[in-house]
Amino acid sequence: TKAQELNIVISENDKEMALIYALKKIQMLKDETEKSASILKENVSHAKVAIANKDNAALQMIEENMIDLEKKISMLQQELYLDELTHLYNRRWLFEKYLDNDSFSQTGTFCFIDINNFKHINDNYGHLVGDKVLSVLGKVLLRIEKSSAIRYAGDEFIVISHEHSAVEMEKILDTVNNNLKNTNLKHHEKIFHVDFAFGVSAFTKGDSFKTILEDVDEKMYRYKKSNQ
């Protein structure tokens, strides 16, 4: 859908390759999860025997195995919830962390961000540079304190905060945007600049995600037009 909006033609081969990649990743995560569950079951079984026999050495070994398993599960969670390119949280994390039947399960401030003229960057400097721009913005958004940054889709990002009000987040994003505008990005001998449009809205527990998304999207486009 995003590609169609940007008039980018996606070949059937590209679609097939993307699907194969996604399926392979899902299968890998499934296999690793099943392995972890099996190891956990085994450790619990061994622990019961060790406790019954008061075998401290065996319990020590089981504890070490559980620490290793905890690290492995943490890595699997990163695979599930982190965007590979920007290392921000992904859409899955947003939906599972904040939503309950498409409604917010908590109260906070929602910010929707869209890079200006991103298609122009891709067309003029190439997709590798476009990816670098996404990565740079990801790092910038990660620095915003008391908030969580998500790559929503393509060049669209979300920042959610429970600590900052909508007014405070608008000021923070204005500062971030101005700093980004004044940062020289270089490709070969060419210097270019990047900025973004954003919309901010407060949400409360029970609010519809779709309604809040439409509200911030409309505010973002007003911001974009007012700064052209």
C-alpha angles and dihedrals in degrees: 000000000000091000091053091051089054093043091243114152114221115200123223088245091056090050091049093049091049091050092049090050092050093047092049091051092048090049091049092051091047092051093047092047091051090049091051092049090050092050091048092052090048092050092050090051092049091046092056090054093045092050091048090050093040087233104167094178091056091047090052090053091048090051090053090049090051092051090053090047091051090055091049093050090049089055091049090052089053089053089052100043107029127082107234097220103044100021088228123130114278134226092269090060091049094051095045096041102042110019135075113182090339092308127106113261092198141032125253148103123300123205124188117199131190125182112237117239093356092154088056090054092051093045095047103034104022135251094282089062089044089055089049090053090052090049092049092051089047091056091047093051091047089062093062104108125231093016143094122232123210133186100223102181136328106323094350121107137181129209119193126189135180093186103050126065121227090259092051092048091050089055092046093050092046089055093045091048094049091049090050092049090055094049115100113227115195133206112179102309096337122101119205138169135221132207137161144217121231145184127202131199136167117235133193133206109286096024115137113256090214092053094049091045091052090048095052091042090056091047090049092055091048088052090049093052094045091054099046 
